[in-house]
């Protein structure tokens, strides 16, 4: 977690108070973007909400989200002259990148509602602008995030928590682990909780929203599902262990796509620090140990990750320039953390990277020509929005690491959890990475933040209706 995220959470943690009520209209399990979106939405619908978070701080994996939130047809896109995007195109991009394993209804629901979700965050104070530069697998630039280039996740959590803390009907309890969903006559009617004092208690609820995140930090489960990922580092926070799946299983939930696990292609080896896809979207490109480009950097994540792993070292270098570092807080943060080597010219950079100077010079010249002509004849990169040639240049050594779990609890477009009878389980809703079906076999970068806020809102709204 970067210093900014820690500072935000320390600030957010102040003023949290315990509550004594052991019943609620809606209980939300998990305090990441999906959980907080659900809680705020349900509370805005007039319901009393208790949010339970097993970790001592709120935010979950959302705090580690860096690049942006995808949404099609936003006002910010229009201001940038992007008038040819739509929910249908966004959905098709996601399905193609997901190898058409997605549930089309869920993917379209995401795409159709992401615009309103982004506008909702703006109304809550999120300082979002449209970010030029498309991510891997996108045919349009549709990322949104803080206008200064700061990480998107901390901004989302801050906006949602700030709103929730002002709503008297929302209570947030960190260090409170849900151990069981309570079921009565086929309906979920509450939860059992282990509090920070390790004592167990019960909360009766008219509806429960599961927003516990994925299992990207559960190395044992990942290697059992995908043995080829054994030993991979992870970009996930340590609490992403997948307990929500066990909770759902206990009340007869069904699951989908559990083997679909994404490795992000650009992660600092050993440290597990993710270098955001937005660096490539804004002009960054990849070089192998021979000093050569080897892939279209804007292909879907799984394709780029496979290309990196196919290199003799299983690693690559991501190059960005000083112009990006000076204009983008995220890039500047990476450099400040000393994650990159640098050089004031090709010779210095090649020496720092340990690659042949002549090859690196040729690769940089080829990219420069592609930028000037807007045609990448070597790798068919579809978008060249930055020359990426202002010295000093910075190079990050990267390799793939576990990043996102696309599978999880089966839901419908109303965020209702589907049981073994193929019908919704009354009283139970789910949103975010604990669910499956939205992203198929490979998630498009930027769609996760759209997912958690969009389906978090849907889950909160429908849980509120169920609590009537």
C-alpha positions as CSV (number, residue, x, y, z in Angstrom):
1,X,0.0,0.0,0.0
2,X,1.5,3.4,-0.9
3,X,1.9,6.2,1.6
4,X,-1.0,8.2,0.2
5,X,-3.4,5.3,0.8
6,X,-2.1,4.8,4.4
7,X,-2.5,8.5,5.1
8,X,-6.1,8.5,3.8
9,X,-7.0,5.5,5.9
10,X,-5.4,6.9,9.0
11,X,-7.5,10.0,8.5
12,X,-10.6,8.0,7.8
13,X,-10.2,5.8,10.8
14,X,-10.5,8.8,13.2
15,X,-13.9,9.1,14.8
16,X,-15.2,5.6,14.2
17,X,-17.4,4.5,17.1
18,X,-18.7,1.2,18.2
19,X,-22.5,0.6,18.2
20,X,-24.7,-1.5,20.4
21,X,-27.6,-2.3,18.2
22,X,-27.7,-6.0,17.2
23,X,-30.3,-5.6,14.4
24,X,-30.4,-3.7,11.1
25,X,-32.4,-3.4,8.0
26,X,-29.3,-4.3,5.9
27,X,-26.0,-5.8,6.9
28,X,-23.0,-5.3,4.5
29,X,-20.1,-7.7,4.8
30,X,-17.0,-5.9,3.6
31,X,-16.0,-2.3,3.5
32,X,-14.3,-1.9,0.1
33,X,-15.8,0.0,-2.8
34,X,-18.6,-2.5,-3.3
35,X,-19.5,-2.7,0.4
36,X,-19.4,1.1,0.9
37,X,-21.4,1.7,-2.3
38,X,-24.0,-0.7,-1.1
39,X,-24.1,0.8,2.4
40,X,-24.5,4.4,1.2
41,X,-27.2,3.4,-1.4
42,X,-29.2,1.5,1.1
43,X,-28.9,4.3,3.7
44,X,-30.0,6.9,1.1
45,X,-33.1,4.7,0.6
46,X,-33.9,5.2,4.3
47,X,-32.5,1.9,5.7
48,X,-30.4,1.3,8.8
49,X,-27.1,-0.3,7.8
50,X,-24.3,-2.0,9.6
51,X,-21.0,-2.6,7.7
52,X,-18.8,-5.3,9.0
53,X,-15.1,-5.4,8.1
54,X,-12.8,-8.2,9.3
55,X,-9.6,-6.1,8.9
56,X,-8.7,-3.3,11.3
57,X,-8.9,-0.7,8.5
58,X,-11.6,-0.1,5.9
59,X,-11.2,-0.1,2.2
60,X,-10.1,-3.7,1.2
61,X,-8.5,-4.2,-2.2
62,X,-10.1,-0.9,-3.4
63,X,-7.3,0.9,-1.6
64,X,-4.8,-0.7,-4.0
65,X,-6.7,0.3,-7.2
66,X,-4.5,2.7,-9.1
67,X,-5.4,3.2,-12.7
68,X,-9.0,4.3,-13.1
69,X,-12.7,3.6,-13.4
70,X,-14.1,2.8,-16.8
71,X,-17.4,4.4,-17.9
72,X,-18.8,5.0,-21.4
73,X,-20.6,8.1,-22.5
74,X,-19.7,10.4,-19.6
75,X,-19.7,14.1,-19.7
76,X,-15.9,14.1,-19.2
77,X,-15.4,11.9,-22.3
78,X,-17.5,14.2,-24.4
79,X,-15.4,17.2,-23.2
80,X,-12.4,15.3,-24.5
81,X,-14.0,14.8,-27.9
82,X,-14.8,11.1,-27.4
83,X,-18.3,10.9,-28.9
84,X,-18.1,7.4,-30.4
85,X,-18.3,5.3,-27.2
86,X,-21.3,3.5,-25.8
87,X,-22.4,0.9,-23.2
88,X,-22.7,-1.6,-26.1
89,X,-19.1,-1.0,-27.2
90,X,-17.8,-1.2,-23.6
91,X,-19.7,-4.4,-23.0
92,X,-18.3,-6.0,-26.3
93,X,-14.8,-4.9,-25.3
94,X,-15.2,-6.7,-22.0
95,X,-16.6,-9.8,-23.5
96,X,-13.9,-10.1,-26.1
97,X,-11.2,-9.6,-23.5
98,X,-13.0,-12.1,-21.3
99,X,-12.9,-14.7,-24.1
100,X,-16.7,-14.6,-24.2
101,X,-16.9,-16.5,-20.9
102,X,-18.7,-13.5,-19.4
103,X,-22.4,-13.6,-18.5
104,X,-23.5,-11.1,-21.2
105,X,-26.4,-9.8,-19.1
106,X,-24.0,-8.9,-16.3
107,X,-21.4,-7.4,-18.5
108,X,-24.0,-5.2,-20.3
109,X,-25.5,-4.2,-16.9
110,X,-22.1,-3.0,-15.8
111,X,-21.6,-1.1,-19.0
112,X,-25.0,0.5,-19.0
113,X,-24.8,1.7,-15.4
114,X,-21.1,2.6,-15.1
115,X,-21.7,6.1,-16.3
116,X,-24.3,6.8,-13.6
117,X,-22.0,5.3,-11.0
118,X,-19.2,7.6,-12.0
119,X,-21.5,10.6,-11.9
120,X,-22.7,9.5,-8.5
121,X,-19.1,9.4,-7.2
122,X,-18.6,12.9,-8.6
123,X,-21.7,14.0,-6.6
124,X,-20.1,12.6,-3.5
125,X,-17.0,14.6,-4.0
126,X,-14.7,12.3,-5.9
127,X,-12.3,14.6,-7.9
128,X,-12.6,12.7,-11.2
129,X,-11.6,13.6,-14.7
130,X,-11.5,11.6,-17.8
131,X,-8.1,10.1,-18.4
132,X,-6.9,10.0,-22.0
133,X,-5.2,6.8,-23.1
134,X,-6.9,3.4,-23.5
135,X,-6.1,0.4,-21.3
136,X,-5.4,-3.1,-22.6
137,X,-8.4,-4.6,-24.4
138,X,-10.2,-1.3,-24.8
139,X,-11.2,0.2,-28.2
140,X,-12.0,3.6,-26.6
141,X,-10.3,5.7,-23.8
142,X,-12.9,5.5,-21.0
143,X,-10.8,5.6,-17.8
144,X,-11.8,8.1,-15.1
145,X,-9.9,9.0,-11.9
146,X,-8.4,11.9,-9.8
147,X,-7.5,14.8,-12.1
148,X,-3.9,14.9,-10.8
149,X,-3.2,11.3,-11.7
150,X,-3.4,10.0,-8.1
151,X,-4.6,6.5,-7.4
152,X,-8.3,6.0,-8.0
153,X,-9.0,3.6,-5.2
154,X,-8.1,5.8,-2.3
155,X,-10.2,8.6,-3.8
156,X,-13.2,6.2,-4.1
157,X,-12.9,5.0,-0.5
158,X,-12.5,8.6,0.8
159,X,-15.6,9.8,-1.1
160,X,-17.7,6.8,0.0
161,X,-16.5,6.8,3.6
162,X,-16.9,10.5,4.0
163,X,-20.5,10.2,2.8
164,X,-21.3,7.2,5.0
165,X,-19.8,8.8,8.1
166,X,-22.3,11.7,7.7
167,X,-25.3,9.3,7.5
168,X,-26.6,8.5,11.0
169,X,-28.2,5.3,9.7
170,X,-24.8,3.8,8.8
171,X,-22.6,2.1,11.3
172,X,-19.1,0.8,10.4
173,X,-17.4,-1.8,12.5
174,X,-13.8,-2.7,11.7
175,X,-12.1,-5.8,13.2
176,X,-15.5,-7.6,12.9
177,X,-15.4,-10.9,11.1
178,X,-18.6,-12.5,9.9
179,X,-18.4,-16.2,10.6
180,X,-21.7,-17.4,9.4
181,X,-24.8,-16.3,7.4
182,X,-27.9,-17.1,9.3
183,X,-30.7,-18.7,7.3
184,X,-34.3,-19.3,8.3
185,X,-37.0,-21.0,6.1
186,X,-34.7,-20.6,3.1
187,X,-34.1,-16.9,3.6
188,X,-30.9,-15.2,4.9
189,X,-32.0,-13.3,8.0
190,X,-28.7,-12.2,9.7
191,X,-25.1,-12.9,10.5
192,X,-22.9,-14.2,13.2
193,X,-19.9,-12.0,14.0
194,X,-16.7,-12.3,15.8
195,X,-15.9,-8.8,17.2
196,X,-12.7,-7.2,18.0
197,X,-12.9,-8.6,21.5
198,X,-13.1,-12.1,19.9
199,X,-16.6,-12.6,21.3
200,X,-19.3,-13.8,19.0
201,X,-22.6,-12.1,18.6
202,X,-25.6,-12.1,16.2
203,X,-27.1,-9.3,14.1
204,X,-30.6,-9.9,12.7
205,X,-31.1,-8.4,9.3
206,X,-33.8,-8.1,6.7
207,X,-31.1,-8.4,3.9
208,X,-27.4,-9.1,3.7
209,X,-24.9,-7.9,1.1
210,X,-21.8,-9.9,0.5
211,X,-18.9,-7.6,-0.5
212,X,-16.0,-9.5,0.8
213,X,-13.7,-9.3,-2.2
214,X,-11.8,-12.0,-4.0
215,X,-9.2,-14.6,-3.0
216,X,-6.1,-13.2,-4.7
217,X,-4.0,-13.5,-1.5
218,X,-5.0,-17.1,-0.9
219,X,-1.9,-18.8,-2.4
220,X,-3.1,-22.3,-1.4
221,X,-6.5,-21.9,-3.1
222,X,-5.0,-20.3,-6.2
223,X,-2.5,-23.1,-6.7
224,X,-5.1,-25.7,-6.2
225,X,-7.2,-24.2,-8.9
226,X,-4.3,-23.2,-11.2
227,X,-1.1,-25.1,-10.4
228,X,0.8,-23.0,-13.0
229,X,0.4,-20.0,-10.7
230,X,2.1,-21.7,-7.7
231,X,4.8,-19.4,-6.3
232,X,3.5,-16.2,-7.9
233,X,3.5,-13.0,-5.9
234,X,0.2,-11.2,-5.4
235,X,-0.8,-7.5,-5.6
236,X,-3.7,-8.2,-3.2
237,X,-4.0,-7.0,0.3
238,X,-3.5,-9.8,2.9
239,X,-7.2,-10.0,3.8
240,X,-8.2,-11.1,0.3
241,X,-8.5,-14.8,1.2
242,X,-12.0,-15.7,-0.1
243,X,-13.9,-16.3,3.1
244,X,-17.0,-14.8,1.5
245,X,-17.1,-17.9,-0.7
246,X,-17.4,-20.1,2.3
247,X,-20.1,-17.9,3.8
248,X,-22.1,-18.1,0.6
249,X,-21.5,-21.9,0.3
250,X,-23.0,-22.3,3.7
251,X,-26.4,-21.1,2.6
252,X,-26.5,-23.0,-0.7
253,X,-25.0,-20.4,-3.1
254,X,-23.7,-21.5,-6.5
255,X,-20.4,-20.3,-8.1
256,X,-19.0,-19.6,-11.5
257,X,-15.6,-19.2,-13.2
258,X,-13.5,-20.0,-10.1
259,X,-10.5,-21.0,-12.2
260,X,-10.4,-17.7,-14.0
261,X,-7.6,-15.9,-12.2
262,X,-5.8,-12.9,-13.7
263,X,-2.0,-12.2,-13.5
264,X,-1.2,-8.6,-14.0
265,X,1.7,-8.2,-16.4
266,X,3.6,-5.4,-14.8
267,X,4.5,-6.0,-11.1
268,X,7.8,-5.3,-9.4
269,X,9.4,-8.8,-8.8
270,X,9.5,-10.0,-5.1
271,X,8.0,-6.7,-3.8
272,X,4.7,-7.4,-5.4
273,X,4.2,-3.6,-6.1
274,X,1.9,-3.1,-9.1
275,X,2.9,-0.7,-11.9
276,X,-0.5,0.5,-13.1
277,X,-1.7,-0.3,-16.6
278,X,-2.3,3.5,-16.9
279,X,1.5,3.9,-17.4
280,X,1.2,1.9,-20.6
281,X,-2.0,3.7,-21.6
282,X,-0.1,7.0,-21.3
283,X,2.8,6.0,-23.5
284,X,4.8,3.5,-21.6
285,X,6.1,0.5,-23.5
286,X,7.8,-2.8,-22.8
287,X,11.4,-3.9,-23.5
288,X,12.9,-7.3,-23.0
289,X,16.4,-8.2,-21.8
290,X,17.7,-8.1,-25.3
291,X,16.7,-4.4,-25.5
292,X,13.8,-5.0,-27.9
293,X,10.0,-4.4,-27.9
294,X,8.2,-7.7,-28.0
295,X,4.4,-7.1,-27.7
296,X,1.6,-4.7,-28.4
297,X,1.4,-3.2,-24.8
298,X,-2.3,-2.5,-25.1
299,X,-3.5,-6.0,-25.7
300,X,-5.6,-7.6,-22.9
301,X,-3.7,-8.3,-19.7
302,X,-3.5,-12.1,-20.0
303,X,-1.9,-11.7,-23.5
304,X,0.7,-9.2,-22.3
305,X,1.4,-11.3,-19.2
306,X,1.9,-14.4,-21.3
307,X,4.3,-12.4,-23.5
308,X,6.4,-11.3,-20.6
309,X,6.5,-14.8,-19.1
310,X,7.6,-16.1,-22.5
311,X,10.8,-14.0,-22.4
312,X,14.0,-15.9,-21.4
313,X,14.1,-14.2,-18.0
314,X,10.3,-14.2,-17.5
315,X,10.7,-10.4,-16.9
316,X,10.6,-7.2,-18.9
317,X,11.3,-3.5,-18.5
318,X,8.5,-0.8,-18.7
319,X,9.8,2.5,-20.0
320,X,8.3,5.9,-19.1
321,X,9.7,9.4,-19.5
322,X,10.3,12.4,-17.3
323,X,7.3,14.2,-18.8
324,X,4.9,11.6,-17.4
325,X,6.7,11.5,-14.1
326,X,6.4,15.3,-13.7
327,X,2.7,15.4,-14.7
328,X,1.3,12.2,-13.0
329,X,1.3,11.6,-9.2
330,X,1.2,7.9,-9.6
331,X,4.3,7.8,-11.9
332,X,6.1,10.3,-9.5
333,X,5.2,8.0,-6.6
334,X,6.8,5.0,-8.3
335,X,10.0,6.9,-8.9
336,X,10.1,8.3,-5.4
337,X,9.9,4.8,-4.1
338,X,13.0,4.0,-6.1
339,X,11.3,1.3,-8.1
340,X,13.0,2.3,-11.4
341,X,16.5,2.7,-12.8
342,X,17.1,5.7,-15.0
343,X,19.4,7.3,-17.5
344,X,19.9,10.7,-19.1
345,X,20.6,9.2,-22.5
346,X,20.4,5.8,-24.2
347,X,23.9,4.7,-23.1
348,X,23.2,5.4,-19.4
349,X,19.7,3.8,-19.6
350,X,21.0,0.7,-21.4
351,X,23.7,0.3,-18.8
352,X,21.3,0.7,-15.9
353,X,19.0,-1.9,-17.5
354,X,21.8,-4.3,-18.5
355,X,20.6,-4.5,-22.1
356,X,22.4,-4.0,-25.4
357,X,22.6,-0.3,-26.2
358,X,22.2,-0.6,-29.9
359,X,19.0,-2.7,-29.6
360,X,17.5,-0.3,-27.1
361,X,18.4,2.7,-29.3
362,X,16.7,1.0,-32.2
363,X,13.6,0.1,-30.2
364,X,13.2,3.7,-28.9
365,X,13.6,5.0,-32.4
366,X,11.0,2.6,-33.7
367,X,8.5,3.7,-31.0
368,X,9.3,7.4,-31.8
369,X,8.6,6.8,-35.4
370,X,5.4,5.0,-34.6
371,X,4.3,8.0,-32.5
372,X,5.1,10.5,-35.2
373,X,3.2,8.5,-37.9
374,X,0.5,7.2,-35.6
375,X,1.2,3.7,-37.0
376,X,3.0,1.0,-35.1
377,X,4.1,-1.2,-37.9
378,X,6.1,-3.5,-35.6
379,X,3.3,-4.5,-33.2
380,X,0.1,-2.7,-34.3
381,X,-0.3,-0.8,-31.0
382,X,-3.6,1.0,-31.7
383,X,-3.0,4.2,-29.8
384,X,0.1,6.4,-29.6
385,X,-0.9,9.4,-27.4
386,X,2.6,10.3,-26.0
387,X,6.0,10.4,-27.6
388,X,7.5,9.0,-24.3
389,X,11.0,10.4,-25.1
390,X,11.7,13.2,-22.6
391,X,14.9,12.5,-20.7
392,X,15.7,11.2,-18.2
393,X,13.9,8.0,-19.0
394,X,12.9,5.5,-16.3
395,X,12.7,1.7,-16.6
396,X,10.9,-0.6,-14.2
397,X,11.7,-4.3,-14.2
398,X,8.4,-6.1,-14.1
399,X,6.9,-9.6,-14.1
400,X,3.4,-11.0,-13.8
401,X,1.7,-11.5,-10.4
402,X,-1.7,-12.6,-9.2
403,X,-4.0,-9.6,-9.4
404,X,-7.7,-10.4,-9.8
405,X,-10.0,-13.4,-9.3
406,X,-12.8,-13.2,-11.9
407,X,-14.8,-16.1,-10.5
408,X,-17.0,-16.2,-7.4
409,X,-20.6,-16.2,-6.3
410,X,-23.2,-16.5,-9.1
411,X,-25.5,-13.4,-9.2
412,X,-28.1,-12.0,-11.6
413,X,-28.4,-8.5,-12.9
414,X,-30.2,-7.5,-9.7
415,X,-27.1,-8.6,-7.6
416,X,-29.2,-11.4,-6.1
417,X,-27.2,-14.5,-5.2
418,X,-28.3,-17.6,-7.1
419,X,-28.8,-20.8,-5.1
420,X,-28.7,-24.5,-6.0
421,X,-32.3,-24.3,-7.1
422,X,-31.2,-21.9,-9.8
423,X,-33.3,-19.2,-8.1
424,X,-32.3,-16.2,-6.0
425,X,-31.6,-16.9,-2.3
426,X,-34.1,-14.5,-0.5
427,X,-32.3,-11.8,1.5
428,X,-28.9,-12.3,0.0
429,X,-27.1,-10.0,-2.4
430,X,-23.5,-9.8,-3.6
431,X,-21.3,-7.3,-5.4
432,X,-17.7,-6.8,-6.4
433,X,-14.8,-9.4,-6.6
434,X,-16.7,-11.9,-4.5
435,X,-18.9,-12.5,-7.5
436,X,-18.3,-14.1,-10.8
437,X,-19.6,-13.8,-14.3
438,X,-19.0,-10.1,-15.0
439,X,-15.5,-10.3,-16.4
440,X,-15.3,-13.8,-17.8
441,X,-11.8,-15.2,-18.4
442,X,-9.9,-11.9,-18.2
443,X,-10.8,-8.5,-16.7
444,X,-10.2,-5.3,-18.6
445,X,-8.2,-2.8,-16.5
446,X,-10.5,-0.1,-15.1
447,X,-13.6,-2.4,-15.1
448,X,-13.1,-3.5,-11.5
449,X,-13.7,-0.1,-10.0
450,X,-16.7,0.3,-12.3
451,X,-17.9,-3.2,-11.2
452,X,-17.6,-2.5,-7.4
453,X,-19.4,0.8,-7.5
454,X,-22.0,-0.2,-10.1
455,X,-23.0,-3.5,-8.6
456,X,-22.5,-2.2,-5.1
457,X,-25.2,0.4,-5.8
458,X,-27.5,-2.2,-7.4
459,X,-27.0,-4.6,-4.4
460,X,-27.6,-1.8,-1.9
461,X,-30.8,-0.6,-3.7
462,X,-32.3,-4.1,-4.0
463,X,-31.3,-5.0,-0.4
464,X,-33.1,-1.9,0.7
465,X,-36.2,-3.0,-1.3
466,X,-36.0,-6.4,0.3
467,X,-35.9,-4.8,3.7
468,X,-39.2,-3.0,3.2
